């Protein structure tokens, strides 16, 4: 998704958020459901659910992701929102409930302010909330592959009772902000909350 913020005098900043979830499996079925849960304010919010089925059609496990982009202007501003998605298999539009309880979770809240002559005019906010749950007879493992200022990669593996991975893949979350002429970007502030580790702030 791309969120462009401007004031009467012209553009202020762009916030570009990319989510890429890729999984490989020899199982017979994978279904994807998505829901646009955006409000009329500048916030753009979408939820996805991936469900994995075994050869008998029973559930192996599932993953849900909530993606949020929210420019928070401190002055009167206009936000133009553009969202795009490509899924394989094709996603079905419907209601998505985030997994609760979940076996593992990972949340990142990313922020970067935009200023004009040292006065903050905008605080770009991007969030991703990832949750996974394995069904009976399976377990799921979560491990961070990369956690930099602009990129987060979280790896997942669903394992059967013999210890064999039947589904494996990753969720990648990229954020890039750019400022228009006359504006400057502040420091990136991040809060990462991993169910298997302590909260990390920077």
N, C-alpha and C positions, 0 to 999 in steps of 0.2 A: 504494500500500500504506500501511496505517496500523499503527504499532507503539505499543502503550500499555504503559508500565512502571509498576508499583506495588509497594509494600512492604506489610508487615502493617498499617501505620497508615493506608494509603490510597494514592490515585494519586500518582505522581511527575511524569510528563511524557508527552506524546504526540509522535510523529514521523510526519509525513505526507509521503509521497514520491509525486510524480506524474511519469509518463513519457508524453509524447505525441509520436509519430512520424507525420508526415503527408507523403505524397508524391503528386504528380500526374504522370500519364504517358498518352500515347496508345498505348502498347504493349498487346499483347493479353493479357499474363499477368503477374500478381503473386501470389506465394505467400508465406504467413507460417507459420512454425513456432515453437512456444514450448515451453520446458521449465522446470518447477518444480524447481530444484536446491537447495531449502532443506534445511537440516539440522534436527535436533531441538532445537538450542540457539536462542537468541534471533534468530539470523540468518535473514533472509528473502532468497532469491536466485532470480531468474528470468532466463532468457536468451531472446532473440527473434532470429529470422533472417528478413529480407525478401529474396526473390529476384525479379529483374525479367527478363522474357523478351521477345524481339522477336517480330515477326509470324511468323517461321518456327519459333518455339518454342525458339530458342537463348538461352543466358544472356547478358544484357547486363552484369549485375553483381549485387552483393549487399551487404547491410548486416547486421551483427550488433550486438546490444546486450545487455550484462549489467547488470542492475539489482540493487543490494544495499541492504538496510536492516538495520542491526545495532546495537541498543541494547547498550551494554557496561556493565552495572551493576558498581559497586564494592562493593555490599552485596547481601545476599540479596534477590532481587526476582523478581517474576513479570512476564513479557512476553506480552501478548496480540497476536497477529498477524492482520491482515485484509488480504487481497489481492483485487484486482478487475481485470478486463481486458475491453475491448471492442475487437474488430478487424473491419476491413472491407478485404479479404475475410476470411472466418472463418479463424482460425488453426487449424492442426493440431498436436496434441500429439505431440512426438517428441524425439529427441536433437538438441541444438544445439551445434555446435562453433564457437567463436569463430574468426573469420577470422585465419589465421596462415600465411603472411605476409598483410599488408594493405597497400593503397596509402596509406591515411591512417587515423590513429587519434586519438581524443580520450578522455581519462579525467579525471573529476573525483572527488576524495575530499573530502567535506564533513563537518565535525565541529562539535559544539556540546555543551559540558558542562552538566550540571545540578547545582546545589549546594544544600545545606541548611546555613545558618549558616556559610558559607564553606568547607564541607567537600564535596568532590565526591562525589556518589553515583551518577552516571551520565554516560556520554559517548556521545551519539547519533552514529552514523556512517551516512552515506549515500554510495553510490558508483554511478557510471555509467561503463561502458566501451563506447565506440562504435568500430566498425571497418568500413571499406568497401573493396571491391575491384571494379575494372572488368575485364571480360573482354576478350580480344583484339579490336581494332577500336574500343574505347571507352576513354575516360578519365573519371576522377571528380575533382571539385574539392570541397574542404572549406574552409569559411570560418565563423568565429565571428560570429554575429549579435548575441549579448548574453552577457555574463558578469558577473552581479552576485552578491551574497551568496546570494540565494535562487533565482536563475533562471539557467539556462544554455541557450542556443539555438545549435545548430550547423547550418549550412545545407550542403546537398549538391546537386551537379548531375552527372549522368552525361551525357557528351557523345559524339556519334559522330564519325566521321572528317571530316565536313564542318564540325564545330564547332557542330552543332545539339544543344541539350539535349533528350534523349529522356526523362529522368526528373529531376525536381527536387523538393526538399522539405526538411524540417528535422526535427531531433530536439530536443525540449524537455524539460528536467529541472528540476523545482521541488521545493524542500524547505522545510518549515515545522515548527518545533518550538514547543511550548507547555509551560509549566511549571504544575503545580498549586499551590494556595495553600501558602505556606511554603517554596517552592523558587524558585530564580532561575536564569536562563539565562546562560551565559558568552558570551564572544566567539565568533563564527563563524570557524572556521579552514578554509581551502580550499587544496588543491593541485590545480592544473589542469596536465595534461600533454598538449600538442598536438604531434603529429608534425611539424607545420610551423613550430613556434616553440619557444622555451625554456620550461622549467617555471616556472609562476607560483605563488607562495605568498603568502597573506595571512591 
